[in-house]
Amino acid sequence: MSTIKEGAAAPEKKKKSPLDEPTCACRGANLSKFIQPVILAILKKGPSKGYGIIQGTTDYATFDKTPDATGLYRMLRQMEEKGLIEKLDTDEYQITAEGRICLKTWKWTLREYADNIRALADEIDA
């Protein structure tokens, strides 16, 4: 047990940096909104059950681990309500015509994000 001498300064606690947190936004932890275009891209290849969609997400760089199954199924339900996907009698999901249009819009949006992010990264380097 260490004791502090009277009049001596207490040892400084090392402040925890947000960079130490794996969920810090600077580490891309808030990229969960990109799950929708990932799901649509997976289903563009063909119908899939929920488990197959979860496994397919690991093919995309924005996910270093598989997403939470509960959250993914919630997103599938929301996407189904919006008409972007439909659930088949086989418990597989498939992309709809509306979902294909949405995916094309995501393509444009993601390219614009990428350009803006690249410009910001270049500015940081300057």
Buried (B, 14 or more C-beta within 10 A) or exposed (E): EEEEEEEEEEEEEEEEEEEEEEEEEEBBEEBBEBBBBBBBBBBEEEBBBBEBBBEBBEEBEBBEEBBEEEEBEEBBEEBBEEEBBBBEEEEBBBBBEBBBEBBEEBEEEEEEEEEEEEEEEEEEEE
